[in-house]
Amino acid sequence: MSVEKYVRKELRGPARQSATRRSGPPDPEMITLAAGDPNFLLPDYIANEVKHAIEIGQTHYCFGGDPELKEAIAKYYSKYGYETPASQVAITAGGSESILKSYATLLNEGDEVVAFDPAYSGGTMVPAYFGAKVNFAPLEKLEDGSYDFDEEALKNAITPKTKCLYIENPGNPSGKVYGKKELKAIADLSIDKDFIVLSDETYTEYIWTGEKHFPIITLPGMEERVIVAMAMTKMFAWAGMRTGWVIAGPELSQYVNRAPLGGASWPMMRGCLKGLKDGYQFVTDMRAEYKERIEYSMKRFNEMPGVKCPYPGGAFYMFPDITGTGMTSGEFTQKLAEEAKVLAVSGASYGAGHGEGNVRFSMIRPLSTQKMKSWFPHKKGYMLEDAMDRIERFVQKHA
C-alpha cells in the first residue's frame, strides 16, 4: 500500500538530494562548510540560565511568551531606530517559525509572494503550504560575482495578486545588504502596489560594510506594512535551541499573535533573555572571528584558477563564482564532497536557480588562531585552513 495519495502534494515524489545531506553514517573525514550552524560554544552564563530554569520548574506552558523577554527584545530592536512596546513582539521557536508565523498571518489560497533570487529557501518554500505562489525577482549579478538590487526586476515580479515580499537583509546566500535608498524604493512599491514586506533580519549583527543595519519598518508609511522576523540562531550561536521573534506594527501584530503556532519553551526564553541582557561581548567576539575567516577565505578563493570571490556585505557565507572552473554549481559541490571531502551548497538551490554559477560556503569552521571556545574539536586537518587547502587542490585538478 502506498500512502503517498494521503500526503500533501508538496511532499510527494522523490526526496530532494543534495551534497549537504548525505545518506548513511557520518563520514569522519568530511569537513562541512554547508549548514549555517555556528561553531561557537554557548557561553556558560547563558547555558547556566537555561539549566537553572529547568531546575526551578520553568518547564510548563507559557502562553504568549515570557513578558520579560518581550521587553528585552523591544529594547534590543530600539537600537535600530524603531521603538516598539512589548505587546508588538511575538516569541517563536526559532527563525523558521518566525517566517512560518508571518506567512500564516498573511497568506490565503491563490495569493502570491515575491522573493529575490537567489534567496534563502526557508523563506521561499513555505508559501506553497498555504496555497500561495512565489514569483522571483532576479538580483543583478555583477562582474565580480556578487549580486545587487534590480528595481526593474522587482517591479516585473509584482502582480495584482502579490500579498507579500520576502526580503533577507543581509541576504543569504548572497550577503547583499540593502541600504536606505534601496529600501525606500521597496517601501514605495509596497505602498503603491499594496503589499506587506516580510523582512528577515536574522543576520543584522553581521554586517561588514561599515554601515549600521537599517530597518525598513522605520520608513514613513511602513509600520503597518512590515513584519520583522529575527532569531537567536546566528546572533548567539544556538541553532538547536530554537528561539526567535516577530515584530510588527500595533494593528498587524494583533493578527500575528493570533496565528496558532507553539512558540519557544521557558528554559530557552530565559537563556535568550540572559543573552540579550549580558551577551553583547560574546556577539562582538564572534563578529571579530567571522571577519577574520571571511578575509582569509576571500584571499584564498581569489587565488584559485577559475574562481571569483566577492566580499560579502553581511552574514557569514562566502558565495564565490565558480563558472571559470567549467563546472555547474551542482557538479562542483557533488565532486567536492566526493573527491575532497568538503561539503558546500550549490548556488542553484537558492530561489529559482539564479544562483547558478556560485557556491555557498559557510564560515563555521574555526581558523587555527581562533580564541573562542568551539564545539568543533580544534583538530589538525579539519580547521578552515585545511578545508581551503582541500578546495584549492580540487579546483587546481579540475579547472
C-alpha positions as CSV (number, residue, x, y, z in Angstrom):
1,M,0.0,0.0,0.0
2,S,1.3,3.4,-0.9
3,V,0.4,6.3,1.4
4,E,1.5,9.0,-1.0
5,K,-2.0,9.8,-2.0
6,Y,-2.7,10.9,1.6
7,V,0.4,13.2,1.7
8,R,0.4,16.9,0.9
9,K,1.4,17.3,-2.8
10,E,4.4,19.4,-2.0
11,L,6.0,16.4,-0.2
12,R,5.3,13.8,-2.9
13,G,7.8,12.4,-5.3
14,P,11.5,11.5,-4.7
15,A,13.2,13.3,-1.8
16,R,15.4,16.1,-2.7
17,Q,19.0,15.0,-2.6
18,S,22.0,17.3,-2.1
19,A,25.7,17.0,-1.3
20,T,25.0,18.7,2.0
21,R,22.6,15.9,3.2
22,R,24.2,12.5,2.5
23,S,22.7,9.2,3.4
24,G,24.4,6.6,5.6
25,P,26.6,7.2,8.6
26,P,28.6,10.4,9.0
27,D,32.0,10.4,7.2
28,P,34.7,11.3,9.8
29,E,36.9,12.6,7.1
30,M,34.3,15.1,5.9
31,I,34.7,18.9,6.6
32,T,31.3,20.7,6.4
33,L,31.0,24.2,5.3
34,A,27.4,23.7,4.3
35,A,24.9,24.4,7.1
36,G,24.7,27.9,8.7
37,D,25.3,26.4,12.2
38,P,27.8,28.5,14.1
39,N,30.7,26.5,15.7
40,F,31.0,28.7,18.8
41,L,30.2,27.2,22.2
42,L,27.4,28.9,24.1
43,P,28.7,31.0,27.0
44,D,28.4,29.4,30.4
45,Y,26.3,32.2,31.8
46,I,23.6,31.5,29.1
47,A,23.8,27.8,29.4
48,N,23.5,28.0,33.2
49,E,20.4,30.2,32.9
50,V,18.7,27.5,30.8
51,K,19.8,24.9,33.3
52,H,18.5,27.0,36.2
53,A,15.1,27.5,34.6
54,I,14.7,23.7,34.3
55,E,15.9,23.1,37.9
56,I,13.3,25.6,39.3
57,G,10.4,24.1,37.3
58,Q,10.1,26.6,34.4
59,T,9.1,23.7,32.1
60,H,5.4,24.4,31.7
61,Y,3.2,26.2,29.2
62,C,4.0,29.9,28.6
63,F,1.1,31.2,26.5
64,G,2.0,34.4,24.8
65,G,5.7,34.2,25.6
66,D,7.8,35.5,28.5
67,P,6.8,39.1,29.1
68,E,10.3,40.0,30.4
69,L,11.9,38.6,27.2
70,K,9.4,40.6,25.1
71,E,10.5,43.8,26.9
72,A,14.2,42.9,26.3
73,I,13.6,42.3,22.6
74,A,11.8,45.6,22.2
75,K,14.7,47.3,23.9
76,Y,17.2,45.5,21.7
77,Y,15.4,46.4,18.5
78,S,15.2,50.1,19.5
79,K,18.9,50.4,18.8
80,Y,18.0,50.3,15.1
81,G,15.6,53.2,15.5
82,Y,12.3,51.5,15.9
83,E,10.6,52.0,19.3
84,T,8.0,49.3,19.9
85,P,6.1,48.1,23.0
86,A,6.4,44.5,24.2
87,S,2.9,43.9,23.0
88,Q,4.1,44.1,19.4
89,V,6.6,41.3,19.9
90,A,5.7,37.6,19.4
91,I,8.1,34.9,20.6
92,T,8.7,31.9,18.2
93,A,10.6,28.6,18.2
94,G,13.4,30.0,16.0
95,G,13.8,31.8,12.8
96,S,12.0,29.2,10.7
97,E,8.9,29.6,12.9
98,S,9.2,33.4,12.7
99,I,8.9,33.0,8.9
100,L,6.1,30.4,9.2
101,K,4.1,32.5,11.7
102,S,4.4,35.5,9.4
103,Y,3.1,33.7,6.3
104,A,0.4,32.0,8.4
105,T,-0.8,35.5,9.3
106,L,-0.8,36.8,5.7
107,L,-1.4,34.1,3.1
108,N,-4.6,32.7,1.6
109,E,-5.1,30.3,-1.3
110,G,-4.2,32.0,-4.6
111,D,-2.0,34.8,-3.0
112,E,1.4,35.5,-4.4
113,V,4.7,36.2,-2.7
114,V,7.7,37.9,-4.4
115,A,11.2,36.9,-3.4
116,F,14.6,37.9,-4.7
117,D,16.7,35.3,-6.5
118,P,18.9,33.8,-5.1
119,A,17.1,33.7,-1.8
120,Y,17.1,31.6,1.4
121,S,15.0,28.5,0.6
122,G,13.4,28.6,4.1
123,G,11.6,31.8,3.1
124,T,10.5,30.7,-0.3
125,M,9.3,27.1,0.1
126,V,6.8,27.8,2.9
127,P,4.2,29.8,0.9
128,A,3.2,26.7,-1.1
129,Y,1.8,25.1,2.1
130,F,-0.8,28.0,2.2
131,G,-1.7,27.6,-1.5
132,A,0.4,30.6,-2.4
133,K,2.7,31.0,-5.4
134,V,6.2,32.6,-5.3
135,N,7.4,34.9,-8.1
136,F,11.1,35.5,-8.2
137,A,12.8,38.9,-8.9
138,P,16.4,38.1,-10.0
139,L,19.1,40.1,-8.4
140,E,21.6,41.6,-10.8
141,K,24.8,39.6,-11.0
142,L,27.9,41.8,-11.2
143,E,31.3,41.2,-12.8
144,D,32.9,40.3,-9.5
145,G,30.4,37.5,-8.9
146,S,28.3,39.5,-6.3
147,Y,24.6,40.3,-6.5
148,D,22.8,43.6,-6.4
149,F,19.3,45.0,-6.2
150,D,17.4,45.3,-9.5
151,E,14.4,47.5,-9.1
152,E,13.0,46.8,-12.6
153,A,13.2,43.0,-12.0
154,L,11.2,43.6,-8.7
155,K,8.6,45.6,-10.5
156,N,8.2,42.9,-13.1
157,A,7.6,40.2,-10.5
158,I,4.8,42.1,-8.8
159,T,1.2,41.3,-9.9
160,P,-2.2,42.3,-8.6
161,K,-2.2,39.1,-6.5
162,T,1.0,40.0,-4.7
163,K,0.3,39.8,-0.9
164,C,3.9,39.9,0.4
165,L,7.6,40.5,-0.5
166,Y,10.1,38.3,1.3
167,I,13.5,40.0,1.8
168,E,16.5,39.0,3.8
169,N,18.7,41.9,4.9
170,P,21.5,40.9,5.0
171,G,20.9,38.3,2.4
172,N,21.6,34.5,2.4
173,P,23.4,33.3,0.4
174,S,24.4,36.5,-1.4
175,G,25.5,38.6,1.6
176,K,23.6,41.5,0.0
177,V,23.0,44.4,2.4
178,Y,20.1,46.7,1.4
179,G,20.7,50.3,2.2
180,K,18.2,53.1,2.9
181,K,17.9,54.1,-0.8
182,E,17.1,50.6,-1.9
183,L,14.7,50.0,1.0
184,K,13.0,53.3,0.2
185,A,12.4,52.1,-3.4
186,I,10.9,48.8,-2.0
187,A,8.8,50.7,0.5
188,D,7.4,53.0,-2.3
189,L,6.4,49.9,-4.2
190,S,4.8,48.3,-1.1
191,I,2.6,51.4,-0.7
192,D,1.9,51.9,-4.4
193,K,1.1,48.2,-5.1
194,D,-0.3,47.5,-1.7
195,F,1.6,44.5,-0.3
196,I,3.3,43.6,3.0
197,V,7.1,43.2,3.4
198,L,8.3,40.2,5.4
199,S,11.8,41.4,6.5
200,D,14.1,38.6,7.6
201,E,16.7,40.3,9.7
202,T,18.5,37.3,11.1
203,Y,22.0,38.5,10.3
204,T,21.8,42.1,11.4
205,E,24.7,41.7,13.8
206,Y,27.0,40.6,11.0
207,I,27.4,43.5,8.5
208,W,30.8,44.0,7.1
209,T,30.3,47.2,5.0
210,G,30.8,49.6,8.0
211,E,27.1,50.5,7.8
212,K,24.5,50.1,10.5
213,H,21.5,47.9,9.8
214,F,18.6,50.0,8.6
215,P,15.1,48.5,9.3
216,I,12.6,49.1,6.5
217,I,9.8,49.3,9.2
218,T,11.2,52.7,10.2
219,L,10.4,54.3,6.8
220,P,7.4,56.6,6.5
221,G,4.1,54.6,5.9
222,M,5.7,51.2,6.6
223,E,5.0,50.5,10.3
224,E,1.8,48.6,9.4
225,R,3.3,47.2,6.1
226,V,6.2,45.3,7.6
227,I,6.7,42.1,9.6
228,V,10.2,41.7,11.0
229,A,11.4,38.1,11.5
230,M,14.5,37.5,13.7
231,A,16.2,34.7,15.6
232,M,18.9,34.0,18.2
233,T,20.2,31.2,15.9
234,K,23.0,33.2,14.4
235,M,23.3,36.0,16.9
236,F,24.1,33.8,19.9
237,A,25.2,30.6,18.0
238,W,22.4,28.3,19.3
239,A,20.8,26.9,16.2
240,G,19.4,23.9,18.0
241,M,17.8,25.9,20.9
242,R,15.1,27.4,18.7
243,T,14.3,30.9,19.9
244,G,13.2,33.8,17.7
245,W,10.7,36.6,17.4
246,V,8.4,38.6,15.2
247,I,7.8,42.3,15.4
248,A,5.0,44.2,13.6
249,G,3.0,47.4,13.9
250,P,0.3,48.0,16.5
251,E,-2.6,46.6,14.4
252,L,-0.7,44.0,12.3
253,S,0.9,42.5,15.5
254,Q,-2.5,41.6,16.9
255,Y,-3.1,39.3,13.9
256,V,0.4,37.9,14.1
257,N,-0.3,36.9,17.7
258,R,-3.4,35.0,16.6
259,A,-1.5,32.6,14.3
260,P,-1.7,29.3,16.2
261,L,1.9,28.2,16.5
262,G,3.7,26.9,19.6
263,G,6.4,29.4,20.5
264,A,9.6,28.8,22.5
265,S,10.0,26.9,25.8
266,W,10.5,28.6,29.1
267,P,14.2,27.5,29.5
268,M,15.1,28.7,26.0
269,M,13.4,32.0,26.6
270,R,15.2,32.5,29.9
271,G,18.5,31.8,28.1
272,C,17.6,34.2,25.4
273,L,16.8,36.9,28.0
274,K,20.2,36.4,29.6
275,G,21.9,36.7,26.3
276,L,20.1,39.9,25.3
277,K,20.9,41.4,28.7
278,D,24.5,40.3,29.2
279,G,25.7,38.7,26.0
280,Y,26.9,41.5,23.7
281,Q,30.6,40.8,24.3
282,F,30.0,37.3,23.1
283,V,28.5,38.7,19.9
284,T,31.3,41.2,19.5
285,D,33.9,38.4,19.8
286,M,32.1,36.2,17.3
287,R,31.9,39.1,14.9
288,A,35.7,39.5,15.0
289,E,36.3,35.8,14.4
290,Y,33.9,35.7,11.4
291,K,35.6,38.8,9.9
292,E,39.0,37.0,10.1
293,R,37.6,33.9,8.5
294,I,35.9,35.9,5.7
295,E,39.0,37.9,4.9
296,Y,41.2,34.7,4.9
297,S,38.8,32.7,2.8
298,M,38.3,35.6,0.3
299,K,42.0,35.8,-0.3
300,R,42.3,32.0,-0.7
301,F,39.4,31.7,-3.1
302,N,40.6,34.6,-5.3
303,E,44.0,32.8,-5.7
304,M,42.3,29.7,-7.2
305,P,42.0,29.4,-11.0
306,G,38.5,30.0,-12.4
307,V,37.1,31.3,-9.1
308,K,36.0,34.9,-8.3
309,C,35.0,35.6,-4.7
310,P,33.4,38.9,-3.8
311,Y,33.5,40.3,-0.3
312,P,30.1,39.7,1.4
313,G,28.2,42.7,2.6
314,G,26.8,40.8,5.5
315,A,26.1,37.3,7.1
316,F,28.9,34.7,7.3
317,Y,28.8,33.0,4.0
318,M,31.2,33.1,1.1
319,F,29.5,32.9,-2.3
320,P,32.2,32.6,-4.9
321,D,31.6,32.5,-8.7
322,I,33.0,29.1,-9.9
323,T,31.9,29.3,-13.6
324,G,35.6,29.6,-14.6
325,T,36.1,26.1,-13.5
326,G,33.9,24.8,-16.3
327,M,31.5,23.1,-13.8
328,T,27.9,23.8,-12.8
329,S,27.3,24.6,-9.2
330,G,25.8,21.2,-8.7
331,E,28.7,19.4,-10.3
332,F,31.1,21.4,-8.3
333,T,29.5,20.6,-4.9
334,Q,28.9,17.0,-5.7
335,K,32.5,16.4,-6.8
336,L,33.9,18.5,-4.0
337,A,32.1,16.2,-1.5
338,E,33.2,13.0,-3.2
339,E,36.8,13.9,-4.0
340,A,37.9,16.5,-1.5
341,K,35.6,15.6,1.4
342,V,34.2,19.1,1.8
343,L,30.5,19.9,2.0
344,A,29.2,23.1,0.4
345,V,25.8,24.2,-1.1
346,S,25.1,24.7,-4.8
347,G,24.0,28.3,-5.6
348,A,21.4,26.9,-7.9
349,S,19.4,25.5,-4.9
350,Y,18.5,29.1,-3.7
351,G,15.5,30.6,-5.3
352,A,14.7,29.8,-9.0
353,G,18.2,29.0,-10.0
354,H,19.7,32.5,-10.5
355,G,22.5,31.5,-8.1
356,E,23.8,29.0,-10.7
357,G,27.5,29.5,-11.1
358,N,28.1,30.3,-7.4
359,V,28.6,28.0,-4.4
360,R,27.9,28.8,-0.8
361,F,30.5,28.1,1.8
362,S,29.5,28.7,5.5
363,M,32.3,30.1,7.6
364,I,31.5,27.7,10.5
365,R,34.9,26.1,10.8
366,P,37.5,27.7,13.1
367,L,40.8,29.1,12.0
368,S,43.7,27.7,13.9
369,T,44.1,31.1,15.5
370,Q,40.6,31.1,17.0
371,K,40.5,32.1,20.6
372,M,36.8,31.4,21.4
373,K,35.5,28.0,22.6
374,S,34.1,25.8,19.8
375,W,32.0,22.7,19.9
376,F,34.0,21.5,16.8
377,P,37.3,20.0,18.1
378,H,40.3,22.0,17.2
379,K,41.8,19.1,15.4
380,K,44.7,19.3,12.9
381,G,43.4,18.5,9.4
382,Y,39.8,19.8,10.0
383,M,40.3,23.6,10.5
384,L,39.2,26.2,8.0
385,E,42.7,26.4,6.6
386,D,42.5,22.6,5.9
387,A,39.2,23.0,4.2
388,M,40.6,25.7,2.0
389,D,43.6,23.6,1.2
390,R,41.3,20.8,0.1
391,I,39.2,23.1,-2.1
392,E,42.3,24.6,-3.7
393,R,43.7,21.2,-4.7
394,F,40.2,20.2,-6.0
395,V,40.0,23.4,-8.1
396,Q,43.5,23.0,-9.5
397,K,42.7,19.5,-10.5
398,H,39.5,20.4,-12.4
399,A,39.9,24.0,-13.6
